Amino acid sequence: MATVMAGRRPVSAATPPEAVWSHTLWRPEDFMRWVISIGAGGIVLVVSWYVCAGDASFYRQIGPLDAALGGLILAGLGNAMWLLRGRRNIGERRRALLPDVAVARAIDEAVGELREFAVGPGVAVSADLHAEQRLLVAGDGLARFHRPGCALAAGRNWTGATRQAHLDLGRQPCGVCRP
């Protein structure tokens, strides 16, 4: 079976075409639609300018001016559709890579309630448990710190420190786990 390089990973000939372009924001069809809409809008604009360039009468320039505005709108719509497609693909990737924030928060709250239930109300919890909950993680040279269970910190060998230590280093809290 033949293997071709697409981006950084080898892709076999049996791989569907969508998987080959999954590392880019736009597929080749999107690019062709964009080129066609920009090209058609540009051609209409140039032809309209050429038609009305030799006329000194304002009334004879209204038709080509309307056509030029139509070409400009066509090109603008092509750009808008291109950008919206890229934004939609970013949103789909984010949903695929990151868990739902509301669900993650609900799980964190449920785990906290279970700990309280298991220990019992009014019973002192060990200092180790509180210290474990206060430790936040971050990588060297990074601008944000996370809870240890954050999806953005999962699977990384980052060291833990207190919130104040991270703030002293100039780091900001993560926007997903909100430590």
Wavefront OBJ file of the C-alpha trace (Angstrom):
o trace
v 0.000 0.000 0.000
v 1.475 3.378 -0.998
v 2.235 5.947 1.653
v 2.396 9.677 0.996
v 3.396 12.469 3.324
v 0.610 14.904 4.104
v 1.809 17.511 6.512
v 3.762 15.796 9.298
v 2.321 12.299 9.342
v 2.350 9.561 6.708
v -1.026 8.796 5.172
v -1.815 5.532 3.444
v -3.607 5.356 0.106
v -6.663 3.906 1.885
v -7.018 7.032 4.060
v -10.087 9.092 3.131
v -9.340 12.493 1.536
v -10.900 14.335 4.504
v -8.211 12.915 6.808
v -5.404 14.215 4.565
v -6.666 17.794 4.847
v -7.688 17.570 8.509
v -4.592 19.495 9.619
v -5.552 22.588 7.598
v -8.427 24.985 8.138
v -9.666 24.816 4.571
v -10.065 22.018 2.075
v -9.045 22.418 -1.588
v -12.729 22.812 -2.550
v -13.001 25.760 -0.170
v -9.929 27.321 -1.724
v -11.359 26.890 -5.230
v -14.678 28.484 -4.199
v -12.767 31.405 -2.724
v -10.601 31.861 -5.841
v -13.643 31.662 -8.137
v -15.670 34.189 -6.142
v -12.760 36.635 -5.835
v -11.862 36.156 -9.499
v -15.432 36.608 -10.735
v -15.902 39.690 -8.554
v -12.627 41.138 -9.800
v -13.483 40.468 -13.451
v -16.886 42.134 -13.078
v -15.248 45.107 -11.375
v -12.582 45.526 -14.078
v -15.056 45.108 -16.971
v -17.414 47.638 -15.408
v -14.597 50.111 -14.984
v -13.505 49.587 -18.599
v -17.058 50.085 -19.920
v -17.682 53.328 -18.078
v -14.142 54.751 -18.359
v -14.749 56.307 -21.789
v -18.177 57.849 -21.023
v -18.371 61.413 -19.825
v -22.100 61.201 -19.130
v -23.044 60.318 -15.573
v -26.278 58.596 -16.662
v -24.382 56.185 -18.918
v -22.098 55.210 -16.014
v -24.882 54.139 -13.624
v -25.299 50.647 -15.137
v -21.592 49.777 -15.021
v -21.391 51.265 -11.522
v -24.190 48.944 -10.377
v -22.396 45.992 -11.950
v -19.119 47.013 -10.236
v -20.893 47.154 -6.883
v -22.302 43.678 -7.587
v -18.770 42.417 -8.305
v -17.514 43.998 -5.103
v -20.318 42.355 -3.131
v -19.558 39.008 -4.782
v -15.883 39.263 -3.795
v -16.831 40.331 -0.262
v -19.211 37.390 0.113
v -16.477 35.041 -1.107
v -14.107 36.374 1.573
v -16.802 36.175 4.267
v -17.655 32.565 3.383
v -13.961 31.670 3.355
v -13.405 33.125 6.825
v -16.615 31.621 8.229
v -15.583 28.174 6.985
v -12.226 28.530 8.735
v -13.910 29.724 11.932
v -16.332 26.783 11.835
v -13.432 24.350 11.401
v -11.627 25.914 14.373
v -14.763 25.491 16.487
v -15.129 21.852 15.435
v -11.508 21.142 16.329
v -11.859 22.877 19.678
v -14.939 20.811 20.503
v -13.132 17.628 19.472
v -9.973 18.403 21.463
v -11.331 20.074 24.587
v -14.055 18.739 26.825
v -17.189 20.723 27.469
v -16.276 23.292 30.129
v -19.686 23.081 31.841
v -19.395 19.299 32.088
v -15.830 19.537 33.440
v -16.937 22.036 36.103
v -19.884 19.829 37.075
v -17.513 16.873 37.458
v -15.152 18.964 39.624
v -18.057 20.033 41.839
v -19.345 16.456 42.080
v -15.902 15.189 43.087
v -15.696 17.872 45.764
v -19.135 16.921 47.095
v -18.151 13.235 47.111
v -15.017 14.018 49.117
v -17.072 15.994 51.598
v -19.651 13.204 51.786
v -16.971 10.508 52.219
v -15.217 12.415 54.968
v -18.423 13.692 56.504
v -19.590 17.195 57.299
v -17.665 18.977 60.003
v -14.795 16.445 59.924
v -11.356 17.906 59.383
v -9.772 16.879 56.099
v -6.071 16.091 56.087
v -3.633 18.840 55.169
v -2.347 16.717 52.269
v -5.736 16.814 50.546
v -5.956 20.584 50.887
v -2.353 21.035 49.711
v -3.050 18.796 46.691
v -6.055 20.915 45.735
v -4.071 24.167 46.067
v -1.221 23.068 43.774
v -1.542 24.374 40.252
v 0.615 23.305 37.328
v 2.377 25.128 34.508
v 5.177 24.482 32.080
v 8.452 26.401 32.003
v 8.166 29.516 29.880
v 4.375 29.318 29.544
v 2.076 32.230 30.330
v -0.832 30.310 31.929
v -1.239 27.972 34.914
v -3.849 25.208 35.244
v -5.554 22.876 37.665
v -3.921 19.436 37.603
v -7.073 17.940 36.036
v -7.378 20.544 33.249
v -7.670 19.145 29.723
v -4.925 21.506 28.543
v -2.523 20.186 31.200
v -3.393 16.498 30.851
v -0.508 14.168 30.099
v 2.206 16.751 30.733
v 5.032 16.524 33.233
v 4.589 19.968 34.732
v 5.580 20.846 38.254
v 3.072 22.119 40.773
v 3.216 25.377 42.664
v 0.845 27.585 44.595
v -1.329 30.176 42.909
v 0.728 33.015 44.367
v 3.968 31.497 43.052
v 2.514 31.386 39.547
v 1.227 34.942 39.836
v 4.661 36.089 41.037
v 6.153 34.599 37.863
v 3.724 36.695 35.798
v 1.477 33.829 34.713
v -2.263 34.202 34.196
v -4.934 31.627 35.152
v -6.208 29.286 32.434
v -9.467 30.313 30.804
v -10.747 26.722 30.596
v -10.267 25.342 34.117
v -10.225 28.765 35.841
v -7.991 27.911 38.802
l 1 2 3 4 5 6 7 8 9 10 11 12 13 14 15 16 17 18 19 20 21 22 23 24 25 26 27 28 29 30 31 32 33 34 35 36 37 38 39 40 41 42 43 44 45 46 47 48 49 50 51 52 53 54 55 56 57 58 59 60 61 62 63 64 65 66 67 68 69 70 71 72 73 74 75 76 77 78 79 80 81 82 83 84 85 86 87 88 89 90 91 92 93 94 95 96 97 98 99 100 101 102 103 104 105 106 107 108 109 110 111 112 113 114 115 116 117 118 119 120 121 122 123 124 125 126 127 128 129 130 131 132 133 134 135 136 137 138 139 140 141 142 143 144 145 146 147 148 149 150 151 152 153 154 155 156 157 158 159 160 161 162 163 164 165 166 167 168 169 170 171 172 173 174 175 176 177 178 179
